[in-house]
Amino acid sequence: EGARLLDEVEALAPLLQVERLELARVAVAILAFQPGEEVLKQGVAIPEPMWYVISEGSCIAHQTLPDGQRQDIREFFRAQHFGEWSILRGEGCMRYGVEV
């Protein structure tokens, strides 16, 4: 299932099939979250940044504005992903939260 999912991720399309298979093989974990659960919290330190790829369901990225209001930024669905910028930029905390 992991390899099939990565075949659907547009950002990985330039990779060879064998490279996507290797990514699936070395994946750290397959995580499951409950509706309403926060996957990542805005402004909270990330001990180990991870790249998340949605396998089923959806989640919403959101920000808390200076006035305390929540602003939904984007909804993610199967084969869409988030968290890669914290890895690439070496950021210690998320600029947005993600809720299932």
mmCIF file as gemmi writes it, N, C-alpha and C atoms, coordinates in Angstrom:
data_model
loop_
_atom_site.group_PDB
_atom_site.id
_atom_site.type_symbol
_atom_site.label_atom_id
_atom_site.label_alt_id
_atom_site.label_comp_id
_atom_site.label_asym_id
_atom_site.label_entity_id
_atom_site.label_seq_id
_atom_site.pdbx_PDB_ins_code
_atom_site.Cartn_x
_atom_site.Cartn_y
_atom_site.Cartn_z
_atom_site.occupancy
_atom_site.B_iso_or_equiv
_atom_site.pdbx_formal_charge
_atom_site.auth_seq_id
_atom_site.auth_asym_id
_atom_site.pdbx_PDB_model_num
ATOM 1 N N . GLU Axp A 1 ? 0.824 -1.208 0 1 0 ? 1 A 1
ATOM 2 C CA . GLU Axp A 1 ? 0 0 0 1 0 ? 1 A 1
ATOM 3 C C . GLU Axp A 1 ? 0.858 1.258 0 1 0 ? 1 A 1
ATOM 4 N N . GLY Axp A 2 ? 1.939 1.277 0.781 1 0 ? 2 A 1
ATOM 5 C CA . GLY Axp A 2 ? 2.794 2.449 0.847 1 0 ? 2 A 1
ATOM 6 C C . GLY Axp A 2 ? 3.374 2.826 -0.499 1 0 ? 2 A 1
ATOM 7 N N . ALA Axp A 3 ? 3.828 1.838 -1.265 1 0 ? 3 A 1
ATOM 8 C CA . ALA Axp A 3 ? 4.402 2.106 -2.59 1 0 ? 3 A 1
ATOM 9 C C . ALA Axp A 3 ? 3.335 2.623 -3.537 1 0 ? 3 A 1
ATOM 10 N N . ARG Axp A 4 ? 2.14 2.056 -3.481 1 0 ? 4 A 1
ATOM 11 C CA . ARG Axp A 4 ? 1.041 2.528 -4.356 1 0 ? 4 A 1
ATOM 12 C C . ARG Axp A 4 ? 0.689 3.971 -4.015 1 0 ? 4 A 1
ATOM 13 N N . LEU Axp A 5 ? 0.657 4.284 -2.733 1 0 ? 5 A 1
ATOM 14 C CA . LEU Axp A 5 ? 0.353 5.648 -2.315 1 0 ? 5 A 1
ATOM 15 C C . LEU Axp A 5 ? 1.396 6.618 -2.855 1 0 ? 5 A 1
ATOM 16 N N . LEU Axp A 6 ? 2.669 6.286 -2.719 1 0 ? 6 A 1
ATOM 17 C CA . LEU Axp A 6 ? 3.722 7.175 -3.194 1 0 ? 6 A 1
ATOM 18 C C . LEU Axp A 6 ? 3.701 7.324 -4.707 1 0 ? 6 A 1
ATOM 19 N N . ASP Axp A 7 ? 3.192 6.331 -5.419 1 0 ? 7 A 1
ATOM 20 C CA . ASP Axp A 7 ? 3.021 6.45 -6.88 1 0 ? 7 A 1
ATOM 21 C C . ASP Axp A 7 ? 2.04 7.572 -7.22 1 0 ? 7 A 1
ATOM 22 N N . GLU Axp A 8 ? 1.131 7.889 -6.297 1 0 ? 8 A 1
ATOM 23 C CA . GLU Axp A 8 ? 0.114 8.921 -6.532 1 0 ? 8 A 1
ATOM 24 C C . GLU Axp A 8 ? 0.569 10.32 -6.132 1 0 ? 8 A 1
ATOM 25 N N . VAL Axp A 9 ? 1.682 10.437 -5.421 1 0 ? 9 A 1
ATOM 26 C CA . VAL Axp A 9 ? 2.166 11.736 -4.956 1 0 ? 9 A 1
ATOM 27 C C . VAL Axp A 9 ? 2.833 12.469 -6.123 1 0 ? 9 A 1
ATOM 28 N N . GLU Axp A 10 ? 2.224 13.572 -6.559 1 0 ? 10 A 1
ATOM 29 C CA . GLU Axp A 10 ? 2.714 14.298 -7.73 1 0 ? 10 A 1
ATOM 30 C C . GLU Axp A 10 ? 4.164 14.741 -7.585 1 0 ? 10 A 1
ATOM 31 N N . ALA Axp A 11 ? 4.573 15.168 -6.409 1 0 ? 11 A 1
ATOM 32 C CA . ALA Axp A 11 ? 5.935 15.641 -6.197 1 0 ? 11 A 1
ATOM 33 C C . ALA Axp A 11 ? 6.974 14.547 -6.426 1 0 ? 11 A 1
ATOM 34 N N . LEU Axp A 12 ? 6.544 13.287 -6.338 1 0 ? 12 A 1
ATOM 35 C CA . LEU Axp A 12 ? 7.473 12.17 -6.517 1 0 ? 12 A 1
ATOM 36 C C . LEU Axp A 12 ? 7.447 11.602 -7.933 1 0 ? 12 A 1
ATOM 37 N N . ALA Axp A 13 ? 6.625 12.16 -8.809 1 0 ? 13 A 1
ATOM 38 C CA . ALA Axp A 13 ? 6.496 11.652 -10.176 1 0 ? 13 A 1
ATOM 39 C C . ALA Axp A 13 ? 7.825 11.565 -10.928 1 0 ? 13 A 1
ATOM 40 N N . PRO Axp A 14 ? 8.765 12.514 -10.739 1 0 ? 14 A 1
ATOM 41 C CA . PRO Axp A 14 ? 10.036 12.413 -11.469 1 0 ? 14 A 1
ATOM 42 C C . PRO Axp A 14 ? 10.926 11.237 -11.027 1 0 ? 14 A 1
ATOM 43 N N . LEU Axp A 15 ? 10.649 10.662 -9.859 1 0 ? 15 A 1
ATOM 44 C CA . LEU Axp A 15 ? 11.473 9.559 -9.372 1 0 ? 15 A 1
ATOM 45 C C . LEU Axp A 15 ? 11.176 8.277 -10.143 1 0 ? 15 A 1
ATOM 46 N N . LEU Axp A 16 ? 12.164 7.42 -10.226 1 0 ? 16 A 1
ATOM 47 C CA . LEU Axp A 16 ? 11.97 6.096 -10.791 1 0 ? 16 A 1
ATOM 48 C C . LEU Axp A 16 ? 11.12 5.268 -9.839 1 0 ? 16 A 1
ATOM 49 N N . GLN Axp A 17 ? 10.428 4.272 -10.366 1 0 ? 17 A 1
ATOM 50 C CA . GLN Axp A 17 ? 9.606 3.382 -9.535 1 0 ? 17 A 1
ATOM 51 C C . GLN Axp A 17 ? 10.437 2.771 -8.409 1 0 ? 17 A 1
ATOM 52 N N . VAL Axp A 18 ? 11.64 2.355 -8.705 1 0 ? 18 A 1
ATOM 53 C CA . VAL Axp A 18 ? 12.494 1.741 -7.696 1 0 ? 18 A 1
ATOM 54 C C . VAL Axp A 18 ? 12.832 2.734 -6.583 1 0 ? 18 A 1
ATOM 55 N N . GLU Axp A 19 ? 12.948 4.007 -6.91 1 0 ? 19 A 1
ATOM 56 C CA . GLU Axp A 19 ? 13.221 5.027 -5.894 1 0 ? 19 A 1
ATOM 57 C C . GLU Axp A 19 ? 12.008 5.235 -4.99 1 0 ? 19 A 1
ATOM 58 N N . ARG Axp A 20 ? 10.805 5.215 -5.571 1 0 ? 20 A 1
ATOM 59 C CA . ARG Axp A 20 ? 9.596 5.335 -4.743 1 0 ? 20 A 1
ATOM 60 C C . ARG Axp A 20 ? 9.426 4.099 -3.858 1 0 ? 20 A 1
ATOM 61 N N . LEU Axp A 21 ? 9.772 2.932 -4.379 1 0 ? 21 A 1
ATOM 62 C CA . LEU Axp A 21 ? 9.716 1.705 -3.572 1 0 ? 21 A 1
ATOM 63 C C . LEU Axp A 21 ? 10.672 1.807 -2.386 1 0 ? 21 A 1
ATOM 64 N N . GLU Axp A 22 ? 11.85 2.368 -2.61 1 0 ? 22 A 1
ATOM 65 C CA . GLU Axp A 22 ? 12.822 2.543 -1.522 1 0 ? 22 A 1
ATOM 66 C C . GLU Axp A 22 ? 12.289 3.518 -0.467 1 0 ? 22 A 1
ATOM 67 N N . LEU Axp A 23 ? 11.661 4.601 -0.918 1 0 ? 23 A 1
ATOM 68 C CA . LEU Axp A 23 ? 11.059 5.541 0.037 1 0 ? 23 A 1
ATOM 69 C C . LEU Axp A 23 ? 10.001 4.847 0.885 1 0 ? 23 A 1
ATOM 70 N N . ALA Axp A 24 ? 9.163 4.045 0.26 1 0 ? 24 A 1
ATOM 71 C CA . ALA Axp A 24 ? 8.122 3.319 1.001 1 0 ? 24 A 1
ATOM 72 C C . ALA Axp A 24 ? 8.758 2.337 1.985 1 0 ? 24 A 1
ATOM 73 N N . ARG Axp A 25 ? 9.83 1.704 1.577 1 0 ? 25 A 1
ATOM 74 C CA . ARG Axp A 25 ? 10.493 0.716 2.425 1 0 ? 25 A 1
ATOM 75 C C . ARG Axp A 25 ? 11.097 1.344 3.679 1 0 ? 25 A 1
ATOM 76 N N . VAL Axp A 26 ? 11.637 2.551 3.551 1 0 ? 26 A 1
ATOM 77 C CA . VAL Axp A 26 ? 12.301 3.184 4.691 1 0 ? 26 A 1
ATOM 78 C C . VAL Axp A 26 ? 11.398 4.172 5.445 1 0 ? 26 A 1
ATOM 79 N N . ALA Axp A 27 ? 10.121 4.181 5.108 1 0 ? 27 A 1
ATOM 80 C CA . ALA Axp A 27 ? 9.189 5.073 5.81 1 0 ? 27 A 1
ATOM 81 C C . ALA Axp A 27 ? 9.262 4.798 7.31 1 0 ? 27 A 1
ATOM 82 N N . VAL Axp A 28 ? 9.271 5.865 8.078 1 0 ? 28 A 1
ATOM 83 C CA . VAL Axp A 28 ? 9.427 5.743 9.524 1 0 ? 28 A 1
ATOM 84 C C . VAL Axp A 28 ? 8.236 5.019 10.155 1 0 ? 28 A 1
ATOM 85 N N . ALA Axp A 29 ? 7.026 5.405 9.763 1 0 ? 29 A 1
ATOM 86 C CA . ALA Axp A 29 ? 5.841 4.813 10.386 1 0 ? 29 A 1
ATOM 87 C C . ALA Axp A 29 ? 4.601 5.135 9.572 1 0 ? 29 A 1
ATOM 88 N N . ILE Axp A 30 ? 3.597 4.335 9.783 1 0 ? 30 A 1
ATOM 89 C CA . ILE Axp A 30 ? 2.271 4.648 9.268 1 0 ? 30 A 1
ATOM 90 C C . ILE Axp A 30 ? 1.45 5.025 10.493 1 0 ? 30 A 1
ATOM 91 N N . LEU Axp A 31 ? 0.997 6.265 10.517 1 0 ? 31 A 1
ATOM 92 C CA . LEU Axp A 31 ? 0.291 6.792 11.681 1 0 ? 31 A 1
ATOM 93 C C . LEU Axp A 31 ? -1.194 6.923 11.387 1 0 ? 31 A 1
ATOM 94 N N . ALA Axp A 32 ? -2.001 6.733 12.399 1 0 ? 32 A 1
ATOM 95 C CA . ALA Axp A 32 ? -3.447 6.915 12.282 1 0 ? 32 A 1
ATOM 96 C C . ALA Axp A 32 ? -3.873 7.965 13.304 1 0 ? 32 A 1
ATOM 97 N N . PHE Axp A 33 ? -4.766 8.831 12.891 1 0 ? 33 A 1
ATOM 98 C CA . PHE Axp A 33 ? -5.257 9.902 13.76 1 0 ? 33 A 1
ATOM 99 C C . PHE Axp A 33 ? -6.776 9.868 13.79 1 0 ? 33 A 1
ATOM 100 N N . GLN Axp A 34 ? -7.334 10.321 14.893 1 0 ? 34 A 1
ATOM 101 C CA . GLN Axp A 34 ? -8.777 10.381 15.066 1 0 ? 34 A 1
ATOM 102 C C . GLN Axp A 34 ? -9.305 11.739 14.612 1 0 ? 34 A 1
ATOM 103 N N . PRO Axp A 35 ? -10.558 11.8 14.14 1 0 ? 35 A 1
ATOM 104 C CA . PRO Axp A 35 ? -11.138 13.094 13.754 1 0 ? 35 A 1
ATOM 105 C C . PRO Axp A 35 ? -11.022 14.108 14.889 1 0 ? 35 A 1
ATOM 106 N N . GLY Axp A 36 ? -10.601 15.318 14.533 1 0 ? 36 A 1
ATOM 107 C CA . GLY Axp A 36 ? -10.427 16.385 15.506 1 0 ? 36 A 1
ATOM 108 C C . GLY Axp A 36 ? -9.059 16.406 16.161 1 0 ? 36 A 1
ATOM 109 N N . GLU Axp A 37 ? -8.267 15.374 15.941 1 0 ? 37 A 1
ATOM 110 C CA . GLU Axp A 37 ? -6.94 15.304 16.556 1 0 ? 37 A 1
ATOM 111 C C . GLU Axp A 37 ? -5.962 16.229 15.828 1 0 ? 37 A 1
ATOM 112 N N . GLU Axp A 38 ? -5.12 16.91 16.592 1 0 ? 38 A 1
ATOM 113 C CA . GLU Axp A 38 ? -4.087 17.774 16.036 1 0 ? 38 A 1
ATOM 114 C C . GLU Axp A 38 ? -2.861 16.924 15.699 1 0 ? 38 A 1
ATOM 115 N N . VAL Axp A 39 ? -2.464 16.952 14.441 1 0 ? 39 A 1
ATOM 116 C CA . VAL Axp A 39 ? -1.267 16.244 14.003 1 0 ? 39 A 1
ATOM 117 C C . VAL Axp A 39 ? -0.044 17.107 14.315 1 0 ? 39 A 1
ATOM 118 N N . LEU Axp A 40 ? -0.137 18.379 13.973 1 0 ? 40 A 1
ATOM 119 C CA . LEU Axp A 40 ? 0.918 19.353 14.248 1 0 ? 40 A 1
ATOM 120 C C . LEU Axp A 40 ? 0.283 20.603 14.832 1 0 ? 40 A 1
ATOM 121 N N . LYS Axp A 41 ? 0.977 21.234 15.755 1 0 ? 41 A 1
ATOM 122 C CA . LYS Axp A 41 ? 0.454 22.453 16.378 1 0 ? 41 A 1
ATOM 123 C C . LYS Axp A 41 ? 1.308 23.642 15.984 1 0 ? 41 A 1
ATOM 124 N N . GLN Axp A 42 ? 0.645 24.706 15.597 1 0 ? 42 A 1
ATOM 125 C CA . GLN Axp A 42 ? 1.341 25.93 15.208 1 0 ? 42 A 1
ATOM 126 C C . GLN Axp A 42 ? 2.195 26.439 16.353 1 0 ? 42 A 1
ATOM 127 N N . GLY Axp A 43 ? 3.452 26.767 16.043 1 0 ? 43 A 1
ATOM 128 C CA . GLY Axp A 43 ? 4.343 27.359 17.027 1 0 ? 43 A 1
ATOM 129 C C . GLY Axp A 43 ? 4.942 26.412 18.044 1 0 ? 43 A 1
ATOM 130 N N . VAL Axp A 44 ? 4.556 25.14 18.007 1 0 ? 44 A 1
ATOM 131 C CA . VAL Axp A 44 ? 5.081 24.166 18.962 1 0 ? 44 A 1
ATOM 132 C C . VAL Axp A 44 ? 6.312 23.492 18.358 1 0 ? 44 A 1
ATOM 133 N N . ALA Axp A 45 ? 7.344 23.326 19.162 1 0 ? 45 A 1
ATOM 134 C CA . ALA Axp A 45 ? 8.587 22.717 18.708 1 0 ? 45 A 1
ATOM 135 C C . ALA Axp A 45 ? 8.339 21.32 18.149 1 0 ? 45 A 1
ATOM 136 N N . ILE Axp A 46 ? 9.044 21.015 17.07 1 0 ? 46 A 1
ATOM 137 C CA . ILE Axp A 46 ? 8.965 19.698 16.435 1 0 ? 46 A 1
ATOM 138 C C . ILE Axp A 46 ? 10.27 18.967 16.759 1 0 ? 46 A 1
ATOM 139 N N . PRO Axp A 47 ? 10.217 17.969 17.632 1 0 ? 47 A 1
ATOM 140 C CA . PRO Axp A 47 ? 11.457 17.283 17.992 1 0 ? 47 A 1
ATOM 141 C C . PRO Axp A 47 ? 12.093 16.576 16.791 1 0 ? 47 A 1
ATOM 142 N N . GLU Axp A 48 ? 11.276 15.955 15.973 1 0 ? 48 A 1
ATOM 143 C CA . GLU Axp A 48 ? 11.749 15.254 14.781 1 0 ? 48 A 1
ATOM 144 C C . GLU Axp A 48 ? 10.827 15.584 13.627 1 0 ? 48 A 1
ATOM 145 N N . PRO Axp A 49 ? 11.196 16.541 12.778 1 0 ? 49 A 1
ATOM 146 C CA . PRO Axp A 49 ? 10.32 16.884 11.649 1 0 ? 49 A 1
ATOM 147 C C . PRO Axp A 49 ? 10.067 15.661 10.765 1 0 ? 49 A 1
ATOM 148 N N . MET Axp A 50 ? 8.835 15.536 10.303 1 0 ? 50 A 1
ATOM 149 C CA . MET Axp A 50 ? 8.459 14.425 9.433 1 0 ? 50 A 1
ATOM 150 C C . MET Axp A 50 ? 7.693 14.949 8.232 1 0 ? 50 A 1
ATOM 151 N N . TRP Axp A 51 ? 7.69 14.135 7.2 1 0 ? 51 A 1
ATOM 152 C CA . TRP Axp A 51 ? 6.923 14.407 5.993 1 0 ? 51 A 1
ATOM 153 C C . TRP Axp A 51 ? 5.697 13.498 6.054 1 0 ? 51 A 1
ATOM 154 N N . TYR Axp A 52 ? 4.525 14.086 6.024 1 0 ? 52 A 1
ATOM 155 C CA . TYR Axp A 52 ? 3.273 13.343 6.125 1 0 ? 52 A 1
ATOM 156 C C . TYR Axp A 52 ? 2.624 13.232 4.754 1 0 ? 52 A 1
ATOM 157 N N . VAL Axp A 53 ? 2.189 12.027 4.391 1 0 ? 53 A 1
ATOM 158 C CA . VAL Axp A 53 ? 1.449 11.79 3.149 1 0 ? 53 A 1
ATOM 159 C C . VAL Axp A 53 ? 0.11 11.179 3.552 1 0 ? 53 A 1
ATOM 160 N N . ILE Axp A 54 ? -0.977 11.781 3.094 1 0 ? 54 A 1
ATOM 161 C CA . ILE Axp A 54 ? -2.32 11.319 3.463 1 0 ? 54 A 1
ATOM 162 C C . ILE Axp A 54 ? -2.655 10.052 2.686 1 0 ? 54 A 1
ATOM 163 N N . SER Axp A 55 ? -3.027 8.99 3.389 1 0 ? 55 A 1
ATOM 164 C CA . SER Axp A 55 ? -3.412 7.75 2.716 1 0 ? 55 A 1
ATOM 165 C C . SER Axp A 55 ? -4.928 7.614 2.624 1 0 ? 55 A 1
ATOM 166 N N . GLU Axp A 56 ? -5.634 8.144 3.613 1 0 ? 56 A 1
ATOM 167 C CA . GLU Axp A 56 ? -7.105 8.138 3.54 1 0 ? 56 A 1
ATOM 168 C C . GLU Axp A 56 ? -7.647 9.251 4.41 1 0 ? 56 A 1
ATOM 169 N N . GLY Axp A 57 ? -8.852 9.668 4.114 1 0 ? 57 A 1
ATOM 170 C CA . GLY Axp A 57 ? -9.452 10.77 4.851 1 0 ? 57 A 1
ATOM 171 C C . GLY Axp A 57 ? -8.876 12.1 4.395 1 0 ? 57 A 1
ATOM 172 N N . SER Axp A 58 ? -8.921 13.069 5.296 1 0 ? 58 A 1
ATOM 173 C CA . SER Axp A 58 ? -8.409 14.401 4.973 1 0 ? 58 A 1
ATOM 174 C C . SER Axp A 58 ? -7.968 15.09 6.259 1 0 ? 58 A 1
ATOM 175 N N . CYS Axp A 59 ? -7.285 16.197 6.1 1 0 ? 59 A 1
ATOM 176 C CA . CYS Axp A 59 ? -6.909 17.03 7.237 1 0 ? 59 A 1
ATOM 177 C C . CYS Axp A 59 ? -6.85 18.476 6.764 1 0 ? 59 A 1
ATOM 178 N N . ILE Axp A 60 ? -6.869 19.39 7.727 1 0 ? 60 A 1
ATOM 179 C CA . ILE Axp A 60 ? -6.908 20.818 7.408 1 0 ? 60 A 1
ATOM 180 C C . ILE Axp A 60 ? -5.73 21.516 8.06 1 0 ? 60 A 1
ATOM 181 N N . ALA Axp A 61 ? -4.991 22.28 7.246 1 0 ? 61 A 1
ATOM 182 C CA . ALA Axp A 61 ? -3.936 23.144 7.769 1 0 ? 61 A 1
ATOM 183 C C . ALA Axp A 61 ? -4.585 24.46 8.158 1 0 ? 61 A 1
ATOM 184 N N . HIS Axp A 62 ? -4.184 24.992 9.302 1 0 ? 62 A 1
ATOM 185 C CA . HIS Axp A 62 ? -4.791 26.24 9.785 1 0 ? 62 A 1
ATOM 186 C C . HIS Axp A 62 ? -3.771 27.069 10.539 1 0 ? 62 A 1
ATOM 187 N N . GLN Axp A 63 ? -4.042 28.362 10.643 1 0 ? 63 A 1
ATOM 188 C CA . GLN Axp A 63 ? -3.209 29.278 11.421 1 0 ? 63 A 1
ATOM 189 C C . GLN Axp A 63 ? -4.084 30.001 12.428 1 0 ? 63 A 1
ATOM 190 N N . THR Axp A 64 ? -3.475 30.325 13.557 1 0 ? 64 A 1
ATOM 191 C CA . THR Axp A 64 ? -4.141 31.187 14.516 1 0 ? 64 A 1
ATOM 192 C C . THR Axp A 64 ? -3.622 32.598 14.259 1 0 ? 64 A 1
ATOM 193 N N . LEU Axp A 65 ? -4.531 33.497 13.953 1 0 ? 65 A 1
ATOM 194 C CA . LEU Axp A 65 ? -4.183 34.876 13.634 1 0 ? 65 A 1
ATOM 195 C C . LEU Axp A 65 ? -3.882 35.651 14.92 1 0 ? 65 A 1
ATOM 196 N N . PRO Axp A 66 ? -3.232 36.807 14.802 1 0 ? 66 A 1
ATOM 197 C CA . PRO Axp A 66 ? -2.904 37.602 16.004 1 0 ? 66 A 1
ATOM 198 C C . PRO Axp A 66 ? -4.115 37.915 16.884 1 0 ? 66 A 1
ATOM 199 N N . ASP Axp A 67 ? -5.314 38.019 16.272 1 0 ? 67 A 1
ATOM 200 C CA . ASP Axp A 67 ? -6.511 38.311 17.07 1 0 ? 67 A 1
ATOM 201 C C . ASP Axp A 67 ? -7.126 37.062 17.693 1 0 ? 67 A 1
ATOM 202 N N . GLY Axp A 68 ? -6.444 35.902 17.522 1 0 ? 68 A 1
ATOM 203 C CA . GLY Axp A 68 ? -6.928 34.657 18.113 1 0 ? 68 A 1
ATOM 204 C C . GLY Axp A 68 ? -7.86 33.851 17.229 1 0 ? 68 A 1
ATOM 205 N N . GLN Axp A 69 ? -8.272 34.403 16.106 1 0 ? 69 A 1
ATOM 206 C CA . GLN Axp A 69 ? -9.163 33.688 15.187 1 0 ? 69 A 1
ATOM 207 C C . GLN Axp A 69 ? -8.384 32.61 14.435 1 0 ? 69 A 1
ATOM 208 N N . ARG Axp A 70 ? -9.068 31.504 14.17 1 0 ? 70 A 1
ATOM 209 C CA . ARG Axp A 70 ? -8.48 30.428 13.373 1 0 ? 70 A 1
ATOM 210 C C . ARG Axp A 70 ? -8.797 30.677 11.906 1 0 ? 70 A 1
ATOM 211 N N . GLN Axp A 71 ? -7.776 30.547 11.059 1 0 ? 71 A 1
ATOM 212 C CA . GLN Axp A 71 ? -7.958 30.684 9.615 1 0 ? 71 A 1
ATOM 213 C C . GLN Axp A 71 ? -7.531 29.377 8.961 1 0 ? 71 A 1
ATOM 214 N N . ASP Axp A 72 ? -8.484 28.69 8.316 1 0 ? 72 A 1
ATOM 215 C CA . ASP Axp A 72 ? -8.155 27.475 7.581 1 0 ? 72 A 1
ATOM 216 C C . ASP Axp A 72 ? -7.423 27.865 6.31 1 0 ? 72 A 1
ATOM 217 N N . ILE Axp A 73 ? -6.315 27.185 6.045 1 0 ? 73 A 1
ATOM 218 C CA . ILE Axp A 73 ? -5.465 27.507 4.909 1 0 ? 73 A 1
ATOM 219 C C . ILE Axp A 73 ? -5.713 26.573 3.733 1 0 ? 73 A 1
ATOM 220 N N . ARG Axp A 74 ? -5.763 25.28 4.05 1 0 ? 74 A 1
ATOM 221 C CA . ARG Axp A 74 ? -5.866 24.292 2.969 1 0 ? 74 A 1
ATOM 222 C C . ARG Axp A 74 ? -6.339 22.974 3.529 1 0 ? 74 A 1
ATOM 223 N N . GLU Axp A 75 ? -7.072 22.229 2.71 1 0 ? 75 A 1
ATOM 224 C CA . GLU Axp A 75 ? -7.469 20.876 3.082 1 0 ? 75 A 1
ATOM 225 C C . GLU Axp A 75 ? -6.654 19.898 2.241 1 0 ? 75 A 1
ATOM 226 N N . PHE Axp A 76 ? -6.141 18.858 2.881 1 0 ? 76 A 1
ATOM 227 C CA . PHE Axp A 76 ? -5.333 17.839 2.218 1 0 ? 76 A 1
ATOM 228 C C . PHE Axp A 76 ? -6.135 16.552 2.096 1 0 ? 76 A 1
ATOM 229 N N . PHE Axp A 77 ? -5.976 15.863 0.959 1 0 ? 77 A 1
ATOM 230 C CA . PHE Axp A 77 ? -6.649 14.594 0.689 1 0 ? 77 A 1
ATOM 231 C C . PHE Axp A 77 ? -5.609 13.54 0.302 1 0 ? 77 A 1
ATOM 232 N N . ARG Axp A 78 ? -6.067 12.346 -0.041 1 0 ? 78 A 1
ATOM 233 C CA . ARG Axp A 78 ? -5.183 11.229 -0.386 1 0 ? 78 A 1
ATOM 234 C C . ARG Axp A 78 ? -4.067 11.667 -1.343 1 0 ? 78 A 1
ATOM 235 N N . ALA Axp A 79 ? -2.865 11.222 -1.029 1 0 ? 79 A 1
ATOM 236 C CA . ALA Axp A 79 ? -1.648 11.442 -1.815 1 0 ? 79 A 1
ATOM 237 C C . ALA Axp A 79 ? -1.144 12.886 -1.759 1 0 ? 79 A 1
ATOM 238 N N . GLN Axp A 80 ? -1.808 13.736 -0.985 1 0 ? 80 A 1
ATOM 239 C CA . GLN Axp A 80 ? -1.28 15.078 -0.759 1 0 ? 80 A 1
ATOM 240 C C . GLN Axp A 80 ? -0.434 15.023 0.509 1 0 ? 80 A 1
ATOM 241 N N . HIS Axp A 81 ? 0.411 16.019 0.704 1 0 ? 81 A 1
ATOM 242 C CA . HIS Axp A 81 ? 1.397 15.917 1.769 1 0 ? 81 A 1
ATOM 243 C C . HIS Axp A 81 ? 1.674 17.259 2.428 1 0 ? 81 A 1
ATOM 244 N N . PHE Axp A 82 ? 2.27 17.185 3.614 1 0 ? 82 A 1
ATOM 245 C CA . PHE Axp A 82 ? 2.685 18.382 4.356 1 0 ? 82 A 1
ATOM 246 C C . PHE Axp A 82 ? 3.84 18.008 5.275 1 0 ? 82 A 1
ATOM 247 N N . GLY Axp A 83 ? 4.498 19.017 5.801 1 0 ? 83 A 1
ATOM 248 C CA . GLY Axp A 83 ? 5.602 18.809 6.732 1 0 ? 83 A 1
ATOM 249 C C . GLY Axp A 83 ? 6.974 18.863 6.08 1 0 ? 83 A 1
ATOM 250 N N . GLU Axp A 84 ? 7.018 18.818 4.756 1 0 ? 84 A 1
ATOM 251 C CA . GLU Axp A 84 ? 8.317 18.779 4.073 1 0 ? 84 A 1
ATOM 252 C C . GLU Axp A 84 ? 9.125 20.058 4.256 1 0 ? 84 A 1
ATOM 253 N N . TRP Axp A 85 ? 8.43 21.201 4.381 1 0 ? 85 A 1
ATOM 254 C CA . TRP Axp A 85 ? 9.161 22.463 4.535 1 0 ? 85 A 1
ATOM 255 C C . TRP Axp A 85 ? 9.909 22.518 5.861 1 0 ? 85 A 1
ATOM 256 N N . SER Axp A 86 ? 9.354 21.935 6.909 1 0 ? 86 A 1
ATOM 257 C CA . SER Axp A 86 ? 10.068 21.938 8.19 1 0 ? 86 A 1
ATOM 258 C C . SER Axp A 86 ? 11.346 21.115 8.091 1 0 ? 86 A 1
ATOM 259 N N . ILE Axp A 87 ? 11.346 20.102 7.249 1 0 ? 87 A 1
ATOM 260 C CA . ILE Axp A 87 ? 12.545 19.284 7.041 1 0 ? 87 A 1
ATOM 261 C C . ILE Axp A 87 ? 13.54 20.053 6.182 1 0 ? 87 A 1
ATOM 262 N N . LEU Axp A 88 ? 13.071 20.569 5.056 1 0 ? 88 A 1
ATOM 263 C CA . LEU Axp A 88 ? 13.958 21.244 4.107 1 0 ? 88 A 1
ATOM 264 C C . LEU Axp A 88 ? 14.569 22.519 4.678 1 0 ? 88 A 1
ATOM 265 N N . ARG Axp A 89 ? 13.793 23.247 5.453 1 0 ? 89 A 1
ATOM 266 C CA . ARG Axp A 89 ? 14.277 24.507 6.018 1 0 ? 89 A 1
ATOM 267 C C . ARG Axp A 89 ? 14.908 24.352 7.398 1 0 ? 89 A 1
ATOM 268 N N . GLY Axp A 90 ? 14.792 23.176 7.974 1 0 ? 90 A 1
ATOM 269 C CA . GLY Axp A 90 ? 15.346 22.956 9.304 1 0 ? 90 A 1
ATOM 270 C C . GLY Axp A 90 ? 14.631 23.764 10.371 1 0 ? 90 A 1
ATOM 271 N N . GLU Axp A 91 ? 13.335 24.007 10.158 1 0 ? 91 A 1
ATOM 272 C CA . GLU Axp A 91 ? 12.575 24.809 11.115 1 0 ? 91 A 1
ATOM 273 C C . GLU Axp A 91 ? 12.277 24 12.372 1 0 ? 91 A 1
ATOM 274 N N . GLY Axp A 92 ? 12.378 24.649 13.499 1 0 ? 92 A 1
ATOM 275 C CA . GLY Axp A 92 ? 12.152 23.988 14.769 1 0 ? 92 A 1
ATOM 276 C C . GLY Axp A 92 ? 10.698 23.912 15.192 1 0 ? 92 A 1
ATOM 277 N N . CYS Axp A 93 ? 9.836 24.689 14.522 1 0 ? 93 A 1
ATOM 278 C CA . CYS Axp A 93 ? 8.41 24.626 14.85 1 0 ? 93 A 1
ATOM 279 C C . CYS Axp A 93 ? 7.597 24.946 13.595 1 0 ? 93 A 1
ATOM 280 N N . MET Axp A 94 ? 6.363 24.535 13.645 1 0 ? 94 A 1
ATOM 281 C CA . MET Axp A 94 ? 5.474 24.707 12.495 1 0 ? 94 A 1
ATOM 282 C C . MET Axp A 94 ? 4.901 26.113 12.438 1 0 ? 94 A 1
ATOM 283 N N . ARG Axp A 95 ? 4.743 26.622 11.243 1 0 ? 95 A 1
ATOM 284 C CA . ARG Axp A 95 ? 4.121 27.937 11.039 1 0 ? 95 A 1
ATOM 285 C C . ARG Axp A 95 ? 2.597 27.817 11.018 1 0 ? 95 A 1
ATOM 286 N N . TYR Axp A 96 ? 2.109 26.591 10.975 1 0 ? 96 A 1
ATOM 287 C CA . TYR Axp A 96 ? 0.666 26.336 10.936 1 0 ? 96 A 1
ATOM 288 C C . TYR Axp A 96 ? 0.375 25.046 11.685 1 0 ? 96 A 1
ATOM 289 N N . GLY Axp A 97 ? -0.881 24.853 12.027 1 0 ? 97 A 1
ATOM 290 C CA . GLY Axp A 97 ? -1.297 23.598 12.65 1 0 ? 97 A 1
ATOM 291 C C . GLY Axp A 97 ? -1.989 22.738 11.627 1 0 ? 97 A 1
ATOM 292 N N . VAL Axp A 98 ? -2.091 21.45 11.905 1 0 ? 98 A 1
ATOM 293 C CA . VAL Axp A 98 ? -2.807 20.516 11.029 1 0 ? 98 A 1
ATOM 294 C C . VAL Axp A 98 ? -3.707 19.652 11.897 1 0 ? 98 A 1
ATOM 295 N N . GLU Axp A 99 ? -4.982 19.624 11.537 1 0 ? 99 A 1
ATOM 296 C CA . GLU Axp A 99 ? -5.991 18.87 12.282 1 0 ? 99 A 1
ATOM 297 C C . GLU Axp A 99 ? -6.678 17.88 11.353 1 0 ? 99 A 1
ATOM 298 N N . VAL Axp A 100 ? -6.918 16.682 11.88 1 0 ? 100 A 1
ATOM 299 C CA . VAL Axp A 100 ? -7.634 15.656 11.105 1 0 ? 100 A 1
ATOM 300 C C . VAL Axp A 100 ? -9.116 15.969 11.125 1 0 ? 100 A 1
